[in-house]
Amino acid sequence: MDCRIVRRFIPRSGTAGASDSLTDLLQLASAAGLLTGITIIVVLSIWKEWQDMKARKSGLKVGDERTRRVQGQAALYAWVVGQEFTVVLILVLLVGSQFPSFTAFSAMLALQASLLVSVASFLALRWYLNRKEDIR
């Protein structure tokens, strides 16, 4: 790791406030978390595709009609939930900008929250729809 990058995030006595260094440290941690999450998603996607390809070669059926329908409905509902959450975030920022005491959050935090809500809602909906007997 480049020493210049690390030195930027280490607070110096008298030159920068503690809140500035904490903000920089949180931004660094947020970026590192985002990169770690992206790496995990890519690795899991490659692993899943490899497992599906292995199952196809052995003659096993990868997914039946019900599984595809459950995943399709869960994805549709999760997309709607994610879009509504994003609209709410935009409205909070727009309305909050009218008040001087409102502390706005960063775009990185808003994107991370939106992604987290979308993925969590997909997983929860897929779990819920798999438990139901009849899916239309």
N, C-alpha and C positions, 0 to 999 in steps of 0.2 A: 504494500500500500504506500502511496506517495506520502511523504512526511508533511508536505505542504497542506494536504487535505486534512490530516489529523490535527495539525497545529491550529487550523482555522476553528476547530470545534473545541479546543481546550481553552477555557477562560483564562485571560491574563489579568493579573491584579491591577486594578485601576484603569484599564483601557476599555473594558466592555462590562456591561452589567450582567448580573447572574441570569436575568430573564432572557437576554439576547443569546447567551451561550446555551441555555436550556432549550430555547426555540430552535437553534441550529442543531443541537443534539437530537431533538425530537424529529426534525426534518430528515436527518441522516438515518435515524432508526426507522422512520416511515418509509423512506426510499429502500432501505435494506429489506424491510418486511415485504414491500411490494415486489422486489426482485426475487425474493425467496418464494413468495406465493406463485409468481409466474413460472419459476423453475419447477416447482412441485406440480403445477397444472400440466406443463409440457411433458414432464417425465411420466405422470400418471396417464396422460393421453396416449403416449407412445406405448406404454405397457398394456393398456386396454386394447389398443389396436393390434398389438402383437398377440394377445390372448385370443381375440376374435379371429385373427388370421389362422392361428393354430387350431382353433375349434373348427373352422371351415374346412381346413385341410383334412382333419380327422373325420369329417362327415357329420359332426354335431350341428344342430340348428342353433344359430346365434341368438335369435330372439323370435318369439312367437307374436301373433297379431295383438294379443292382449297387452304384452309388454310394450310394444311399439305405441299402442294407443294410450297407455298409462303415461309413458314418457312424453308423448306429444301433448297431452292435456296438461301435464305438470309443467312442461316448458312454456306453453301458452299462458297459463295462469301466472307463472313466475315472471314472464316478460311483462305482463300487465302490472303485477305488483311492483316490479322494478321501475317501470315507467311512472307509475303513480307516486312512488317514493321520490323519484327524481323531480317531479313536478312540485311536490311538497317542499323539497330542499330549495328549489328555485324561489318558490313563494316566500319561504322563511327568509332567504337572503334579500329578496326585494322589499318585503315589509320591514325586516330588521334594519335595512339601510336607512330607513326614515327616522330611526331612533338613535340618538348619539351614544347612548349607553350600551347599545347592542354590540357584542363582540362577534364579528363575522368569523367563520371558520374558513380554512383554506380550501382551494379547489381539490387538492390531493386528498384531504380528509373526506370531502363530499363524494369524490369518485370511489374511494375505498368503501365508504358506507353504502353507496348505491350498489356496488359489486357484491358486497357481503350480504345485503338484503336480497338481491336477486338469486344468488347461489343458495342461501339458506332457505328461501321460500321454495326453490325448485326441489331441494332435497326433502323438505318437510312435505310438500305436496305429493311428491313421488311416493314417499313412505305412506302417506294417508290414502292415496288412490290405490296402492297395492293391497291395502287392507280391505278395501271395499269389494264386495262380491260382484256387483253389476256396474259396469262403466259404460256410459253412452257416448 
